[in-house]
Amino acid sequence: MSNIDAPMRAMLEYAAQLAEENDFTALRGLLDGIRVDTEVKAKHLVEASYSESLAGRYRNARTAALMAYTLRPTKPETRQQLAARLRTINEAGPLLELIRSSGPLHSIPIPLLLGYAAQLSYLNMQEAALIHLDEARRADPRYPPTLLSRGQVLTYLGRIDEAAAEFERCIAIAPQIGQAHWFLAHVRRATNDCNHVVRLRAQLARPALPPQEEVSLAFALHKELDDLGEYESAWPALQRACAVKRATLRYDSEDSVRLVDALMAMPTANPAAIPEGDGPTPLFIVGMHRSGTTLLEQLLDASPAVRGVGELYDFTSAMRYATDRHCRGVVDAGLVARATGIDFGLVGRRYLDGMSWRLGEERFFTDKLPSNFLNIGFICQALPQARILHMVRDPMETCFSNLRELFSDANPYSYDQLELAGYFMQYRRLMAHWQARFPGRILDVDYAALTGDTEATMRRVAGFCGIEYLPAMSDPRSSGRAVATASAVQVRQGVVRRDVPKWMAYAEHLRPLSAALQAADAGFPAGNQ
């Protein structure tokens, strides 16, 4: 998409203060003077929002999306794109109003129902997402994208049998959709009497498979063969999945090194930690993906004093606004460079204001985005009342669990053993820096201890956070909330401790990963390993 023209950018910059104040009436008044059809104006503003995001100009992107919102476009395609933009810039209020203003569900076209459901699911409003998917299914019970999306949301809600049935329906109608096979493989454990290995191999044998489908099918085959204990057959399937996925991604490991260098070099104030105030206290749960962050959040959510709200980009959104920098992922070097001198008090207030619609009367809430470990330096300055819980898991267990997980494009380092080991070491190097820079602000929570002696570990976590420990906080099944992460099924099975790590079955194949981690350990300062 090309950059916007000068008049459009000038208008966005002129309207920036109105957008900051959420003065939708004034924004609409500014647009009323432009003698162009309303639908055309809205379409151009949505396109401008995308363009400004790609150019890194977060505030202009936000202003354009809010201006488009004031026009209340009626064309389904424009509404669907606008809904995605409003969610990207973290404007939940306008997004929810846009959805509510679309009229009765039966009057909304199926693609728009699916688009709205996707945005509601991203907001972790799974029940609301399911209502839209139910209507889409009523309108056409054989439309594969509806069946796929509905199965996914049912998985998040813990309705596993219904989810599996929807994935099977989707596969029966459109067996080429790899994602349906992947989800189905993950909602249940394959057994000798019930598995889909033959079907998966047949699908993978089709000529000219699109990479996205090949990746999903190969990861699904690996999962089912692993369940069956057929490790020597499971490994080539994992290799194939990772190689094809990695070929679709752009990633340079040196970028991760430079980002961590920049974060460690930036000047940071260290305001004293303050007790909880009048508002709710955020509990940030951070660490590598697949380190047990979902389990910890689920255990905390069992306390009536805590609301678990899932994986959020709200803090990153506040930083993007403060630095006027739209970045891919949680943070990039450009955002770090612009962060010097910003008002972190305003960042903290913007974050808490943006969170308020999600919260109830609980005194604490969780923000469980693992990659927020990159934001710890900013969090400590913006939210001195926040508690930071860092999940720590054995390096080989963590890395292998990442290697065999199909993520979105957010974790491009996780499909190659050496790149994965390199990223893990950068993560560990940065966490050691944060621990030294902000003593007392971060509690390491060991995964082995959490699964081995859950009560003792949760008592320690509760004490650090200032929460009364309750027995329910030792069983993740005590919480009935929706879980929209890769651990959505696993976390509902209770606390599971493995006597033999999963990766041991593949030890011979994982020698490059093991050697890289061991070599890095040898050069890591004692006491930080």
MOLINLIN-V35120 format. One record per backbone hydrogen bond with DSSP energy under -1.0 kcal/mol. NH is the residue of the N-H (numbers start at 1). CO is the residue of the C=O. If there is no record, write none. Layout:
# MOLINLIN-V35120
NH;CO / NH;CO
This chain:
# MOLINLIN-V35120
9;5 / 10;6 / 11;7 / 12;8 / 13;9 / 14;10 / 15;11 / 19;15 / 20;16 / 21;17 / 22;19 / 23;18 / 24;22 / 27;23 / 28;24 / 29;25 / 30;26 / 31;27 / 32;28 / 34;31 / 36;34 / 41;37 / 42;38 / 43;39 / 44;40 / 45;41 / 46;42 / 47;43 / 48;44 / 49;45 / 50;46 / 51;47 / 52;48 / 53;49 / 54;50 / 55;51 / 56;53 / 57;52 / 58;56 / 61;57 / 62;58 / 63;59 / 64;60 / 65;61 / 66;62 / 67;63 / 68;64 / 69;65 / 70;66 / 72;69 / 79;75 / 80;76 / 81;77 / 82;78 / 83;79 / 84;80 / 85;81 / 86;82 / 87;83 / 88;84 / 89;85 / 90;87 / 91;86 / 95;91 / 96;92 / 97;93 / 98;94 / 99;95 / 100;96 / 101;97 / 102;99 / 107;104 / 108;105 / 113;109 / 114;110 / 115;111 / 116;112 / 117;113 / 118;114 / 119;115 / 120;116 / 121;117 / 122;118 / 123;119 / 124;121 / 125;120 / 129;125 / 130;126 / 131;127 / 132;128 / 133;129 / 134;130 / 135;131 / 136;132 / 137;133 / 138;134 / 139;135 / 140;136 / 143;140 / 147;143 / 148;144 / 149;145 / 150;146 / 151;147 / 152;148 / 153;149 / 154;150 / 155;151 / 156;152 / 157;153 / 158;155 / 159;154 / 160;158 / 163;159 / 164;160 / 165;161 / 166;162 / 167;163 / 168;164 / 169;165 / 170;166 / 171;167 / 172;168 / 173;169 / 174;170 / 177;174 / 178;176 / 182;178 / 183;179 / 184;180 / 185;181 / 186;182 / 187;183 / 191;194 / 200;196 / 201;197 / 202;198 / 203;199 / 204;200 / 205;201 / 206;203 / 214;210 / 215;211 / 216;212 / 217;213 / 218;214 / 219;215 / 220;216 / 221;217 / 222;218 / 223;219 / 224;220 / 225;221 / 226;222 / 227;223 / 228;224 / 229;226 / 230;225 / 231;229 / 234;230 / 235;231 / 238;234 / 239;235 / 240;236 / 241;237 / 242;238 / 243;239 / 244;240 / 245;241 / 246;242 / 247;243 / 248;245 / 249;246 / 255;252 / 257;253 / 258;254 / 259;255 / 260;256 / 261;257 / 262;258 / 263;259 / 264;260 / 265;261 / 266;262 / 274;384 / 281;363 / 283;365 / 284;387 / 285;367 / 286;389 / 287;370 / 296;292 / 297;293 / 298;294 / 299;295 / 300;296 / 301;297 / 303;300 / 306;303 / 307;364 / 317;313 / 318;314 / 319;315 / 320;316 / 321;317 / 322;318 / 323;319 / 324;320 / 325;320 / 326;56 / 336;332 / 337;333 / 338;334 / 342;339 / 344;342 / 347;343 / 348;344 / 349;345 / 350;346 / 351;347 / 352;348 / 353;349 / 354;350 / 355;351 / 356;352 / 358;355 / 359;356 / 364;305 / 365;281 / 366;307 / 367;283 / 368;310 / 372;369 / 373;370 / 374;371 / 375;372 / 379;375 / 380;376 / 382;378 / 383;379 / 386;383 / 387;282 / 388;441 / 389;284 / 390;443 / 391;286 / 392;445 / 398;394 / 399;395 / 400;396 / 401;397 / 402;398 / 403;399 / 404;400 / 405;402 / 414;411 / 420;416 / 421;417 / 422;418 / 423;419 / 424;420 / 425;421 / 426;422 / 427;423 / 428;424 / 429;425 / 430;426 / 431;427 / 432;428 / 433;429 / 434;430 / 435;431 / 436;432 / 437;433 / 438;434 / 441;438 / 443;388 / 445;390 / 447;392 / 450;446 / 451;447 / 452;448 / 453;449 / 457;453 / 458;454 / 459;455 / 460;456 / 461;457 / 462;458 / 463;459 / 464;460 / 465;461 / 466;462 / 467;462 / 473;470 / 474;471 / 475;472 / 478;475 / 479;476 / 483;156 / 488;485 / 491;487 / 492;489 / 493;490 / 504;501 / 505;502 / 506;503 / 507;504 / 510;506 / 514;510 / 515;511 / 516;512 / 517;513 / 518;514 / 519;515 / 520;516 / 521;517 / 522;518 / 524;521 / 528;525
